[in-house]
Amino acid sequence: KIGGAVVRNRMKRRFRALAREIVPAKGFAGADHVMIGRAKGIEREFGLLRSELAQALDRLRK
Protein backbone atom coordinates (compact mmCIF):
# COMPACT_ATOMS: atom_id res chain seq x y z
CA LYS A 1 0.00 0.00 0.00
CA ILE A 2 1.49 3.32 -1.01
CA GLY A 3 0.86 6.69 0.64
CA GLY A 4 -2.48 8.13 1.58
CA ALA A 5 -5.64 8.18 -0.48
CA VAL A 6 -4.50 11.16 -2.56
CA VAL A 7 -1.26 9.44 -3.56
CA ARG A 8 -2.97 6.12 -4.30
CA ASN A 9 -5.61 7.81 -6.45
CA ARG A 10 -2.95 9.74 -8.37
CA MET A 11 -1.09 6.50 -9.06
CA LYS A 12 -4.33 4.82 -10.18
CA ARG A 13 -4.99 7.68 -12.60
CA ARG A 14 -1.48 7.34 -14.01
CA PHE A 15 -1.93 3.58 -14.43
CA ARG A 16 -5.28 4.06 -16.17
CA ALA A 17 -3.73 6.55 -18.59
CA LEU A 18 -0.85 4.16 -19.30
CA ALA A 19 -3.24 1.27 -19.81
CA ARG A 20 -5.38 3.23 -22.29
CA GLU A 21 -2.28 4.28 -24.22
CA ILE A 22 -0.02 1.20 -24.22
CA VAL A 23 -2.04 -1.96 -23.53
CA PRO A 24 -4.23 -1.92 -26.69
CA ALA A 25 -1.13 -1.88 -28.90
CA LYS A 26 1.31 -4.01 -26.92
CA GLY A 27 -0.86 -5.97 -24.49
CA PHE A 28 -2.36 -9.42 -24.80
CA ALA A 29 -5.93 -9.72 -26.08
CA GLY A 30 -8.27 -11.43 -23.64
CA ALA A 31 -5.78 -11.21 -20.77
CA ASP A 32 -5.88 -9.21 -17.57
CA HIS A 33 -2.99 -6.80 -17.12
CA VAL A 34 -2.05 -6.18 -13.49
CA MET A 35 0.12 -3.20 -12.57
CA ILE A 36 1.42 -2.83 -9.04
CA GLY A 37 2.45 0.62 -7.87
CA ARG A 38 5.53 1.12 -5.77
CA ALA A 39 6.23 4.09 -3.52
CA LYS A 40 8.73 5.70 -5.91
CA GLY A 41 6.36 5.31 -8.87
CA ILE A 42 4.49 8.49 -8.06
CA GLU A 43 7.73 10.49 -8.35
CA ARG A 44 8.75 9.03 -11.73
CA GLU A 45 8.16 11.00 -14.89
CA PHE A 46 5.17 9.79 -16.88
CA GLY A 47 7.30 9.31 -19.99
CA LEU A 48 9.62 7.01 -18.09
CA LEU A 49 6.70 4.95 -16.78
CA ARG A 50 5.36 4.74 -20.34
CA SER A 51 8.64 3.44 -21.74
CA GLU A 52 9.11 0.97 -18.88
CA LEU A 53 5.62 -0.49 -19.38
CA ALA A 54 6.18 -0.77 -23.13
CA GLN A 55 9.53 -2.52 -22.55
CA ALA A 56 7.98 -4.91 -20.03
CA LEU A 57 5.22 -5.90 -22.46
CA ASP A 58 7.79 -6.31 -25.25
CA ARG A 59 9.82 -8.65 -23.01
CA LEU A 60 6.72 -10.75 -22.34
CA ARG A 61 6.09 -11.10 -26.07
CA LYS A 62 9.51 -12.75 -26.61
N, CA, C and O atoms as a Maestro MAE file, in Angstrom:
{
 s_m_m2io_version
 :::
 2.0.0
}

f_m_ct {
 s_m_title
 :::
 protein
 m_atom[248] {
  # First column is atom index #
  i_m_mmod_type
  r_m_x_coord
  r_m_y_coord
  r_m_z_coord
  i_m_residue_number
  s_m_chain_name
  s_m_pdb_residue_name
  s_m_pdb_atom_name
  i_m_atomic_number
  :::
  1 25 0.860 -1.174 0.000 1 A "LYS " " N  " 7
  2 3 0.000 0.000 0.000 1 A "LYS " " CA " 6
  3 2 0.900 1.228 0.000 1 A "LYS " " C  " 6
  4 15 1.814 1.341 0.816 1 A "LYS " " O  " 8
  5 25 0.634 2.139 -0.915 2 A "ILE " " N  " 7
  6 3 1.486 3.325 -1.005 2 A "ILE " " CA " 6
  7 2 0.733 4.567 -0.560 2 A "ILE " " C  " 6
  8 15 -0.411 4.778 -0.963 2 A "ILE " " O  " 8
  9 25 1.358 5.382 0.259 3 A "GLY " " N  " 7
  10 3 0.856 6.692 0.641 3 A "GLY " " CA " 6
  11 2 -0.574 6.722 1.131 3 A "GLY " " C  " 6
  12 15 -1.177 5.694 1.441 3 A "GLY " " O  " 8
  13 25 -1.098 7.938 1.190 4 A "GLY " " N  " 7
  14 3 -2.483 8.128 1.580 4 A "GLY " " CA " 6
  15 2 -3.389 8.010 0.370 4 A "GLY " " C  " 6
  16 15 -2.955 7.652 -0.725 4 A "GLY " " O  " 8
  17 25 -4.648 8.317 0.589 5 A "ALA " " N  " 7
  18 3 -5.641 8.177 -0.480 5 A "ALA " " CA " 6
  19 2 -5.311 9.047 -1.686 5 A "ALA " " C  " 6
  20 15 -5.503 8.623 -2.826 5 A "ALA " " O  " 8
  21 25 -4.820 10.251 -1.448 6 A "VAL " " N  " 7
  22 3 -4.501 11.160 -2.557 6 A "VAL " " CA " 6
  23 2 -3.406 10.565 -3.434 6 A "VAL " " C  " 6
  24 15 -3.502 10.596 -4.660 6 A "VAL " " O  " 8
  25 25 -2.380 10.030 -2.812 7 A "VAL " " N  " 7
  26 3 -1.256 9.441 -3.556 7 A "VAL " " CA " 6
  27 2 -1.713 8.188 -4.301 7 A "VAL " " C  " 6
  28 15 -1.367 8.000 -5.468 7 A "VAL " " O  " 8
  29 25 -2.483 7.337 -3.639 8 A "ARG " " N  " 7
  30 3 -2.970 6.115 -4.299 8 A "ARG " " CA " 6
  31 2 -3.850 6.450 -5.493 8 A "ARG " " C  " 6
  32 15 -3.734 5.823 -6.546 8 A "ARG " " O  " 8
  33 25 -4.725 7.430 -5.338 9 A "ASN " " N  " 7
  34 3 -5.605 7.810 -6.445 9 A "ASN " " CA " 6
  35 2 -4.824 8.404 -7.606 9 A "ASN " " C  " 6
  36 15 -5.156 8.157 -8.766 9 A "ASN " " O  " 8
  37 25 -3.790 9.182 -7.310 10 A "ARG " " N  " 7
  38 3 -2.953 9.744 -8.374 10 A "ARG " " CA " 6
  39 2 -2.262 8.614 -9.138 10 A "ARG " " C  " 6
  40 15 -2.189 8.643 -10.367 10 A "ARG " " O  " 8
  41 25 -1.759 7.625 -8.410 11 A "MET " " N  " 7
  42 3 -1.091 6.495 -9.058 11 A "MET " " CA " 6
  43 2 -2.088 5.705 -9.905 11 A "MET " " C  " 6
  44 15 -1.754 5.265 -11.005 11 A "MET " " O  " 8
  45 25 -3.305 5.524 -9.400 12 A "LYS " " N  " 7
  46 3 -4.326 4.822 -10.180 12 A "LYS " " CA " 6
  47 2 -4.644 5.568 -11.472 12 A "LYS " " C  " 6
  48 15 -4.816 4.951 -12.524 12 A "LYS " " O  " 8
  49 25 -4.723 6.890 -11.392 13 A "ARG " " N  " 7
  50 3 -4.989 7.684 -12.599 13 A "ARG " " CA " 6
  51 2 -3.858 7.540 -13.605 13 A "ARG " " C  " 6
  52 15 -4.098 7.452 -14.809 13 A "ARG " " O  " 8
  53 25 -2.625 7.515 -13.112 14 A "ARG " " N  " 7
  54 3 -1.476 7.342 -14.005 14 A "ARG " " CA " 6
  55 2 -1.516 5.962 -14.661 14 A "ARG " " C  " 6
  56 15 -1.260 5.836 -15.859 14 A "ARG " " O  " 8
  57 25 -1.836 4.932 -13.884 15 A "PHE " " N  " 7
  58 3 -1.930 3.578 -14.434 15 A "PHE " " CA " 6
  59 2 -3.040 3.479 -15.473 15 A "PHE " " C  " 6
  60 15 -2.859 2.848 -16.514 15 A "PHE " " O  " 8
  61 25 -4.185 4.097 -15.197 16 A "ARG " " N  " 7
  62 3 -5.281 4.062 -16.171 16 A "ARG " " CA " 6
  63 2 -4.873 4.722 -17.479 16 A "ARG " " C  " 6
  64 15 -5.176 4.214 -18.558 16 A "ARG " " O  " 8
  65 25 -4.186 5.852 -17.382 17 A "ALA " " N  " 7
  66 3 -3.733 6.551 -18.590 17 A "ALA " " CA " 6
  67 2 -2.735 5.688 -19.362 17 A "ALA " " C  " 6
  68 15 -2.801 5.603 -20.589 17 A "ALA " " O  " 8
  69 25 -1.817 5.054 -18.647 18 A "LEU " " N  " 7
  70 3 -0.853 4.165 -19.304 18 A "LEU " " CA " 6
  71 2 -1.564 2.993 -19.969 18 A "LEU " " C  " 6
  72 15 -1.239 2.618 -21.095 18 A "LEU " " O  " 8
  73 25 -2.528 2.424 -19.273 19 A "ALA " " N  " 7
  74 3 -3.244 1.269 -19.814 19 A "ALA " " CA " 6
  75 2 -3.996 1.646 -21.085 19 A "ALA " " C  " 6
  76 15 -3.983 0.889 -22.056 19 A "ALA " " O  " 8
  77 25 -4.646 2.797 -21.095 20 A "ARG " " N  " 7
  78 3 -5.377 3.230 -22.294 20 A "ARG " " CA " 6
  79 2 -4.437 3.460 -23.469 20 A "ARG " " C  " 6
  80 15 -4.800 3.232 -24.623 20 A "ARG " " O  " 8
  81 25 -3.232 3.912 -23.165 21 A "GLU " " N  " 7
  82 3 -2.280 4.275 -24.217 21 A "GLU " " CA " 6
  83 2 -1.481 3.083 -24.739 21 A "GLU " " C  " 6
  84 15 -1.309 2.941 -25.950 21 A "GLU " " O  " 8
  85 25 -0.995 2.233 -23.853 22 A "ILE " " N  " 7
  86 3 -0.020 1.200 -24.219 22 A "ILE " " CA " 6
  87 2 -0.650 -0.182 -24.416 22 A "ILE " " C  " 6
  88 15 -0.323 -0.878 -25.378 22 A "ILE " " O  " 8
  89 25 -1.540 -0.578 -23.525 23 A "VAL " " N  " 7
  90 3 -2.038 -1.957 -23.534 23 A "VAL " " CA " 6
  91 2 -2.756 -2.340 -24.829 23 A "VAL " " C  " 6
  92 15 -2.552 -3.460 -25.298 23 A "VAL " " O  " 8
  93 25 -3.581 -1.487 -25.437 24 A "PRO " " N  " 7
  94 3 -4.226 -1.923 -26.688 24 A "PRO " " CA " 6
  95 2 -3.229 -2.296 -27.792 24 A "PRO " " C  " 6
  96 15 -3.492 -3.203 -28.581 24 A "PRO " " O  " 8
  97 25 -2.109 -1.614 -27.849 25 A "ALA " " N  " 7
  98 3 -1.126 -1.876 -28.904 25 A "ALA " " CA " 6
  99 2 -0.162 -3.000 -28.544 25 A "ALA " " C  " 6
  100 15 0.202 -3.797 -29.408 25 A "ALA " " O  " 8
  101 25 0.253 -3.076 -27.290 26 A "LYS " " N  " 7
  102 3 1.311 -4.015 -26.919 26 A "LYS " " CA " 6
  103 2 0.859 -5.104 -25.961 26 A "LYS " " C  " 6
  104 15 1.615 -6.033 -25.676 26 A "LYS " " O  " 8
  105 25 -0.366 -4.999 -25.463 27 A "GLY " " N  " 7
  106 3 -0.863 -5.971 -24.493 27 A "GLY " " CA " 6
  107 2 -1.312 -7.264 -25.151 27 A "GLY " " C  " 6
  108 15 -1.125 -7.471 -26.350 27 A "GLY " " O  " 8
  109 25 -1.903 -8.120 -24.349 28 A "PHE " " N  " 7
  110 3 -2.363 -9.423 -24.801 28 A "PHE " " CA " 6
  111 2 -3.886 -9.439 -24.805 28 A "PHE " " C  " 6
  112 15 -4.514 -9.212 -23.771 28 A "PHE " " O  " 8
  113 25 -4.476 -9.704 -25.954 29 A "ALA " " N  " 7
  114 3 -5.930 -9.721 -26.077 29 A "ALA " " CA " 6
  115 2 -6.525 -10.805 -25.184 29 A "ALA " " C  " 6
  116 15 -6.022 -11.928 -25.139 29 A "ALA " " O  " 8
  117 25 -7.581 -10.468 -24.487 30 A "GLY " " N  " 7
  118 3 -8.269 -11.432 -23.636 30 A "GLY " " CA " 6
  119 2 -7.586 -11.707 -22.315 30 A "GLY " " C  " 6
  120 15 -8.035 -12.571 -21.562 30 A "GLY " " O  " 8
  121 25 -6.517 -10.999 -22.014 31 A "ALA " " N  " 7
  122 3 -5.782 -11.214 -20.765 31 A "ALA " " CA " 6
  123 2 -5.974 -10.026 -19.835 31 A "ALA " " C  " 6
  124 15 -6.200 -8.901 -20.282 31 A "ALA " " O  " 8
  125 25 -5.882 -10.285 -18.550 32 A "ASP " " N  " 7
  126 3 -5.885 -9.208 -17.568 32 A "ASP " " CA " 6
  127 2 -4.458 -8.708 -17.414 32 A "ASP " " C  " 6
  128 15 -3.514 -9.498 -17.398 32 A "ASP " " O  " 8
  129 25 -4.307 -7.406 -17.303 33 A "HIS " " N  " 7
  130 3 -2.989 -6.800 -17.122 33 A "HIS " " CA " 6
  131 2 -2.973 -6.162 -15.737 33 A "HIS " " C  " 6
  132 15 -3.739 -5.236 -15.472 33 A "HIS " " O  " 8
  133 25 -2.112 -6.648 -14.862 34 A "VAL " " N  " 7
  134 3 -2.052 -6.176 -13.485 34 A "VAL " " CA " 6
  135 2 -0.807 -5.324 -13.307 34 A "VAL " " C  " 6
  136 15 0.307 -5.772 -13.578 34 A "VAL " " O  " 8
  137 25 -1.001 -4.095 -12.850 35 A "MET " " N  " 7
  138 3 0.124 -3.202 -12.574 35 A "MET " " CA " 6
  139 2 0.128 -2.916 -11.078 35 A "MET " " C  " 6
  140 15 -0.904 -2.580 -10.497 35 A "MET " " O  " 8
  141 25 1.284 -3.052 -10.471 36 A "ILE " " N  " 7
  142 3 1.419 -2.829 -9.036 36 A "ILE " " CA " 6
  143 2 2.283 -1.602 -8.819 36 A "ILE " " C  " 6
  144 15 3.427 -1.543 -9.270 36 A "ILE " " O  " 8
  145 25 1.728 -0.630 -8.130 37 A "GLY " " N  " 7
  146 3 2.448 0.616 -7.868 37 A "GLY " " CA " 6
  147 2 3.399 0.490 -6.693 37 A "GLY " " C  " 6
  148 15 3.071 -0.107 -5.668 37 A "GLY " " O  " 8
  149 25 4.549 1.048 -6.855 38 A "ARG " " N  " 7
  150 3 5.532 1.118 -5.773 38 A "ARG " " CA " 6
  151 2 5.627 2.563 -5.297 38 A "ARG " " C  " 6
  152 15 5.195 3.481 -5.994 38 A "ARG " " O  " 8
  153 25 6.186 2.760 -4.124 39 A "ALA " " N  " 7
  154 3 6.232 4.091 -3.516 39 A "ALA " " CA " 6
  155 2 6.922 5.119 -4.411 39 A "ALA " " C  " 6
  156 15 6.460 6.257 -4.492 39 A "ALA " " O  " 8
  157 25 7.991 4.761 -5.072 40 A "LYS " " N  " 7
  158 3 8.735 5.705 -5.914 40 A "LYS " " CA " 6
  159 2 8.046 5.959 -7.253 40 A "LYS " " C  " 6
  160 15 8.428 6.879 -7.976 40 A "LYS " " O  " 8
  161 25 7.041 5.160 -7.588 41 A "GLY " " N  " 7
  162 3 6.362 5.306 -8.868 41 A "GLY " " CA " 6
  163 2 5.680 6.640 -9.044 41 A "GLY " " C  " 6
  164 15 5.590 7.144 -10.163 41 A "GLY " " O  " 8
  165 25 5.202 7.217 -7.971 42 A "ILE " " N  " 7
  166 3 4.493 8.489 -8.062 42 A "ILE " " CA " 6
  167 2 5.453 9.625 -8.402 42 A "ILE " " C  " 6
  168 15 5.034 10.652 -8.936 42 A "ILE " " O  " 8
  169 25 6.732 9.448 -8.096 43 A "GLU " " N  " 7
  170 3 7.733 10.486 -8.353 43 A "GLU " " CA " 6
  171 2 8.336 10.377 -9.755 43 A "GLU " " C  " 6
  172 15 8.958 11.324 -10.237 43 A "GLU " " O  " 8
  173 25 8.158 9.236 -10.404 44 A "ARG " " N  " 7
  174 3 8.747 9.033 -11.730 44 A "ARG " " CA " 6
  175 2 8.018 9.855 -12.774 44 A "ARG " " C  " 6
  176 15 6.816 10.098 -12.672 44 A "ARG " " O  " 8
  177 25 8.764 10.277 -13.774 45 A "GLU " " N  " 7
  178 3 8.156 11.001 -14.887 45 A "GLU " " CA " 6
  179 2 7.248 10.052 -15.660 45 A "GLU " " C  " 6
  180 15 7.535 8.863 -15.793 45 A "GLU " " O  " 8
  181 25 6.150 10.601 -16.164 46 A "PHE " " N  " 7
  182 3 5.171 9.787 -16.879 46 A "PHE " " CA " 6
  183 2 5.789 9.141 -18.119 46 A "PHE " " C  " 6
  184 15 5.482 7.992 -18.435 46 A "PHE " " O  " 8
  185 25 6.641 9.856 -18.809 47 A "GLY " " N  " 7
  186 3 7.300 9.308 -19.994 47 A "GLY " " CA " 6
  187 2 8.156 8.101 -19.663 47 A "GLY " " C  " 6
  188 15 8.225 7.150 -20.442 47 A "GLY " " O  " 8
  189 25 8.801 8.136 -18.519 48 A "LEU " " N  " 7
  190 3 9.624 7.005 -18.088 48 A "LEU " " CA " 6
  191 2 8.742 5.804 -17.756 48 A "LEU " " C  " 6
  192 15 9.066 4.675 -18.126 48 A "LEU " " O  " 8
  193 25 7.634 6.039 -17.065 49 A "LEU " " N  " 7
  194 3 6.702 4.946 -16.778 49 A "LEU " " CA " 6
  195 2 6.174 4.336 -18.076 49 A "LEU " " C  " 6
  196 15 6.047 3.117 -18.193 49 A "LEU " " O  " 8
  197 25 5.871 5.193 -19.045 50 A "ARG " " N  " 7
  198 3 5.361 4.737 -20.342 50 A "ARG " " CA " 6
  199 2 6.379 3.822 -21.021 50 A "ARG " " C  " 6
  200 15 6.030 2.741 -21.495 50 A "ARG " " O  " 8
  201 25 7.626 4.255 -21.064 51 A "SER " " N  " 7
  202 3 8.645 3.441 -21.741 51 A "SER " " CA " 6
  203 2 8.913 2.144 -20.983 51 A "SER " " C  " 6
  204 15 9.148 1.108 -21.605 51 A "SER " " O  " 8
  205 25 8.881 2.182 -19.658 52 A "GLU " " N  " 7
  206 3 9.108 0.965 -18.877 52 A "GLU " " CA " 6
  207 2 7.980 -0.048 -19.078 52 A "GLU " " C  " 6
  208 15 8.236 -1.248 -19.174 52 A "GLU " " O  " 8
  209 25 6.738 0.428 -19.140 53 A "LEU " " N  " 7
  210 3 5.618 -0.487 -19.381 53 A "LEU " " CA " 6
  211 2 5.717 -1.088 -20.779 53 A "LEU " " C  " 6
  212 15 5.498 -2.287 -20.955 53 A "LEU " " O  " 8
  213 25 6.042 -0.276 -21.761 54 A "ALA " " N  " 7
  214 3 6.181 -0.773 -23.132 54 A "ALA " " CA " 6
  215 2 7.292 -1.820 -23.210 54 A "ALA " " C  " 6
  216 15 7.127 -2.852 -23.861 54 A "ALA " " O  " 8
  217 25 8.418 -1.562 -22.551 55 A "GLN " " N  " 7
  218 3 9.526 -2.521 -22.552 55 A "GLN " " CA " 6
  219 2 9.125 -3.817 -21.860 55 A "GLN " " C  " 6
  220 15 9.471 -4.903 -22.325 55 A "GLN " " O  " 8
  221 25 8.400 -3.711 -20.756 56 A "ALA " " N  " 7
  222 3 7.975 -4.911 -20.028 56 A "ALA " " CA " 6
  223 2 7.052 -5.769 -20.896 56 A "ALA " " C  " 6
  224 15 7.193 -6.991 -20.932 56 A "ALA " " O  " 8
  225 25 6.118 -5.138 -21.587 57 A "LEU " " N  " 7
  226 3 5.216 -5.895 -22.456 57 A "LEU " " CA " 6
  227 2 5.963 -6.485 -23.649 57 A "LEU " " C  " 6
  228 15 5.640 -7.584 -24.100 57 A "LEU " " O  " 8
  229 25 6.955 -5.768 -24.161 58 A "ASP " " N  " 7
  230 3 7.785 -6.310 -25.249 58 A "ASP " " CA " 6
  231 2 8.551 -7.546 -24.783 58 A "ASP " " C  " 6
  232 15 8.657 -8.528 -25.518 58 A "ASP " " O  " 8
  233 25 9.088 -7.496 -23.554 59 A "ARG " " N  " 7
  234 3 9.823 -8.647 -23.013 59 A "ARG " " CA " 6
  235 2 8.906 -9.858 -22.868 59 A "ARG " " C  " 6
  236 15 9.333 -10.988 -23.104 59 A "ARG " " O  " 8
  237 25 7.655 -9.633 -22.483 60 A "LEU " " N  " 7
  238 3 6.716 -10.749 -22.341 60 A "LEU " " CA " 6
  239 2 6.369 -11.376 -23.684 60 A "LEU " " C  " 6
  240 15 6.059 -12.566 -23.753 60 A "LEU " " O  " 8
  241 25 6.416 -10.598 -24.730 61 A "ARG " " N  " 7
  242 3 6.095 -11.105 -26.073 61 A "ARG " " CA " 6
  243 2 7.168 -12.056 -26.593 61 A "ARG " " C  " 6
  244 15 6.878 -12.911 -27.430 61 A "ARG " " O  " 8
  245 25 8.398 -11.922 -26.111 62 A "LYS " " N  " 7
  246 3 9.511 -12.754 -26.611 62 A "LYS " " CA " 6
  247 2 9.471 -14.147 -26.037 62 A "LYS " " C  " 6
  248 15 10.330 -14.969 -26.353 62 A "LYS " " O  " 8
  :::
 }
 m_bond[247] {
  # First column is bond index #
  i_m_from
  i_m_to
  i_m_order
  :::
  1 1 2 1
  2 2 3 1
  3 3 4 2
  4 3 5 1
  5 5 6 1
  6 6 7 1
  7 7 8 2
  8 7 9 1
  9 9 10 1
  10 10 11 1
  11 11 12 2
  12 11 13 1
  13 13 14 1
  14 14 15 1
  15 15 16 2
  16 15 17 1
  17 17 18 1
  18 18 19 1
  19 19 20 2
  20 19 21 1
  21 21 22 1
  22 22 23 1
  23 23 24 2
  24 23 25 1
  25 25 26 1
  26 26 27 1
  27 27 28 2
  28 27 29 1
  29 29 30 1
  30 30 31 1
  31 31 32 2
  32 31 33 1
  33 33 34 1
  34 34 35 1
  35 35 36 2
  36 35 37 1
  37 37 38 1
  38 38 39 1
  39 39 40 2
  40 39 41 1
  41 41 42 1
  42 42 43 1
  43 43 44 2
  44 43 45 1
  45 45 46 1
  46 46 47 1
  47 47 48 2
  48 47 49 1
  49 49 50 1
  50 50 51 1
  51 51 52 2
  52 51 53 1
  53 53 54 1
  54 54 55 1
  55 55 56 2
  56 55 57 1
  57 57 58 1
  58 58 59 1
  59 59 60 2
  60 59 61 1
  61 61 62 1
  62 62 63 1
  63 63 64 2
  64 63 65 1
  65 65 66 1
  66 66 67 1
  67 67 68 2
  68 67 69 1
  69 69 70 1
  70 70 71 1
  71 71 72 2
  72 71 73 1
  73 73 74 1
  74 74 75 1
  75 75 76 2
  76 75 77 1
  77 77 78 1
  78 78 79 1
  79 79 80 2
  80 79 81 1
  81 81 82 1
  82 82 83 1
  83 83 84 2
  84 83 85 1
  85 85 86 1
  86 86 87 1
  87 87 88 2
  88 87 89 1
  89 89 90 1
  90 90 91 1
  91 91 92 2
  92 91 93 1
  93 93 94 1
  94 94 95 1
  95 95 96 2
  96 95 97 1
  97 97 98 1
  98 98 99 1
  99 99 100 2
  100 99 101 1
  101 101 102 1
  102 102 103 1
  103 103 104 2
  104 103 105 1
  105 105 106 1
  106 106 107 1
  107 107 108 2
  108 107 109 1
  109 109 110 1
  110 110 111 1
  111 111 112 2
  112 111 113 1
  113 113 114 1
  114 114 115 1
  115 115 116 2
  116 115 117 1
  117 117 118 1
  118 118 119 1
  119 119 120 2
  120 119 121 1
  121 121 122 1
  122 122 123 1
  123 123 124 2
  124 123 125 1
  125 125 126 1
  126 126 127 1
  127 127 128 2
  128 127 129 1
  129 129 130 1
  130 130 131 1
  131 131 132 2
  132 131 133 1
  133 133 134 1
  134 134 135 1
  135 135 136 2
  136 135 137 1
  137 137 138 1
  138 138 139 1
  139 139 140 2
  140 139 141 1
  141 141 142 1
  142 142 143 1
  143 143 144 2
  144 143 145 1
  145 145 146 1
  146 146 147 1
  147 147 148 2
  148 147 149 1
  149 149 150 1
  150 150 151 1
  151 151 152 2
  152 151 153 1
  153 153 154 1
  154 154 155 1
  155 155 156 2
  156 155 157 1
  157 157 158 1
  158 158 159 1
  159 159 160 2
  160 159 161 1
  161 161 162 1
  162 162 163 1
  163 163 164 2
  164 163 165 1
  165 165 166 1
  166 166 167 1
  167 167 168 2
  168 167 169 1
  169 169 170 1
  170 170 171 1
  171 171 172 2
  172 171 173 1
  173 173 174 1
  174 174 175 1
  175 175 176 2
  176 175 177 1
  177 177 178 1
  178 178 179 1
  179 179 180 2
  180 179 181 1
  181 181 182 1
  182 182 183 1
  183 183 184 2
  184 183 185 1
  185 185 186 1
  186 186 187 1
  187 187 188 2
  188 187 189 1
  189 189 190 1
  190 190 191 1
  191 191 192 2
  192 191 193 1
  193 193 194 1
  194 194 195 1
  195 195 196 2
  196 195 197 1
  197 197 198 1
  198 198 199 1
  199 199 200 2
  200 199 201 1
  201 201 202 1
  202 202 203 1
  203 203 204 2
  204 203 205 1
  205 205 206 1
  206 206 207 1
  207 207 208 2
  208 207 209 1
  209 209 210 1
  210 210 211 1
  211 211 212 2
  212 211 213 1
  213 213 214 1
  214 214 215 1
  215 215 216 2
  216 215 217 1
  217 217 218 1
  218 218 219 1
  219 219 220 2
  220 219 221 1
  221 221 222 1
  222 222 223 1
  223 223 224 2
  224 223 225 1
  225 225 226 1
  226 226 227 1
  227 227 228 2
  228 227 229 1
  229 229 230 1
  230 230 231 1
  231 231 232 2
  232 231 233 1
  233 233 234 1
  234 234 235 1
  235 235 236 2
  236 235 237 1
  237 237 238 1
  238 238 239 1
  239 239 240 2
  240 239 241 1
  241 241 242 1
  242 242 243 1
  243 243 244 2
  244 243 245 1
  245 245 246 1
  246 246 247 1
  247 247 248 2
  :::
 }
}
